[in-house]
Amino acid sequence: PPPQMTIMNAPIRDACISRRECTNTPTQALLMLNEPQYLLAARSLALIVLSDQELRQEEDRLKVAYETITSKLPDAEEVESLVNLLEDLETFYRLKPELADALCQGSQLPETISKFQLAGWSMVVSTLYNLDITKTRE
């Protein structure tokens, strides 16, 4: 299998495997945090959530993103942690606009969404992709 799939425990094609082994390794986390395709997927979901006019509050947007990725609703503590992370990330990207530019490169942003907002949301969604609950669904 391709290297990415090997890191994520894809079986070889010589034999039929009915169930993949579940592991959670630092290499997998690095792949999901740094691979351009995963970042693009995170940015795409972030744009979808930010563009939804029915979702006006950050908590509601976070709940939709969390449920979309994990198929479960977050509890109050998880929502609070994600809100804090989002605020910290948006502040970080406002202080480092060149990083926000790099992360948002190629995106067509509506006027209602800033590059700092998209960059922060992209990293929050990337974090959600990297949760254990996401990688080891049962």
C-alpha positions in Angstrom: 0.0 0.0 0.0 1.0 3.6 -0.3 3.1 5.0 2.6 0.2 7.0 4.0 -1.9 3.9 4.2 0.9 1.8 5.7 1.2 4.4 8.5 -2.5 4.0 9.1 -2.2 0.2 9.3 -3.6 -0.7 5.9 -3.3 -4.4 5.4 -1.2 -5.8 2.5 -3.1 -7.1 -0.4 -1.9 -10.7 -0.2 -4.6 -11.9 2.1 -8.1 -10.9 3.1 -8.2 -9.1 6.4 -11.7 -8.7 8.0 -10.6 -6.2 10.6 -7.7 -3.8 10.8 -5.7 -3.6 13.9 -6.3 -0.4 15.9 -3.3 1.6 16.8 -2.7 5.2 17.7 1.0 6.2 17.1 2.9 9.5 17.0 3.6 8.8 13.3 -0.1 8.7 12.6 -0.7 12.0 14.5 2.1 13.7 12.5 0.7 12.4 9.2 -2.8 13.8 10.0 -1.4 17.1 11.3 1.0 17.7 8.4 -0.2 15.9 5.3 -1.5 18.5 2.7 -4.6 16.4 1.9 -5.7 16.3 5.5 -5.1 20.0 5.9 -7.1 20.6 2.7 -9.9 18.4 4.1 -9.9 20.3 7.3 -10.0 23.7 5.5 -12.9 22.5 3.3 -15.0 21.4 6.3 -14.1 24.6 8.1 -15.4 26.6 5.1 -18.6 24.6 5.1 -19.2 25.2 8.7 -18.3 28.9 8.6 -20.5 29.4 5.5 -23.6 27.9 7.1 -25.9 30.9 7.7 -28.0 29.0 10.2 -25.1 28.6 12.6 -24.5 31.9 14.2 -22.6 31.0 17.4 -19.2 29.4 17.6 -20.5 26.7 20.0 -23.1 25.6 17.4 -20.5 25.5 14.6 -18.2 23.5 16.8 -20.9 21.0 17.6 -21.7 20.5 13.9 -18.0 20.0 13.1 -17.5 17.7 16.0 -20.6 15.6 15.1 -19.7 15.5 11.4 -16.3 14.1 12.2 -17.0 11.8 15.2 -20.7 11.0 14.7 -21.2 12.0 18.4 -22.2 15.2 20.1 -19.6 16.9 22.2 -20.2 17.4 25.9 -20.0 20.8 27.6 -16.4 20.4 28.6 -15.3 19.5 25.1 -17.2 22.5 23.6 -15.5 24.8 26.2 -12.1 23.4 25.3 -12.7 23.8 21.6 -13.9 27.4 22.0 -10.8 28.2 24.0 -8.6 26.5 21.3 -10.4 28.4 18.5 -9.9 31.8 20.3 -6.2 31.0 20.9 -5.7 30.0 17.3 -7.5 33.1 15.8 -5.3 35.3 18.1 -2.2 33.5 17.0 -3.0 33.9 13.3 -3.8 37.6 13.8 -0.3 38.0 15.2 1.3 35.9 12.4 -0.7 36.8 9.2 1.9 35.2 7.0 1.0 31.8 8.5 -2.7 32.5 7.9 -2.0 33.4 4.3 -0.1 30.1 3.8 -2.8 28.0 5.3 -5.6 29.8 3.4 -3.7 29.9 0.1 -6.0 29.0 -2.8 -9.2 29.5 -0.9 -12.0 31.7 -2.2 -13.1 33.4 0.9 -16.5 35.0 1.1 -16.5 38.6 2.5 -18.0 37.4 5.8 -15.0 35.1 6.6 -11.6 36.4 7.4 -8.4 34.5 6.7 -7.7 34.5 10.4 -11.0 32.9 11.1 -10.6 30.3 8.4 -7.0 29.5 9.6 -8.2 29.0 13.2 -11.1 26.9 12.2 -9.0 24.8 9.9 -6.7 23.9 12.7 -9.6 23.2 15.1 -11.0 20.8 12.5 -7.6 19.3 12.0 -7.4 18.7 15.7 -10.8 17.0 15.6 -9.5 14.7 12.8 -6.7 13.7 15.1 -8.8 12.7 18.0 -8.6 9.1 19.1 -12.4 8.8 18.7 -12.0 9.7 15.1 -9.2 7.3 14.2 -10.5 4.3 16.1 -14.3 4.3 15.5 -16.1 1.3 16.8 
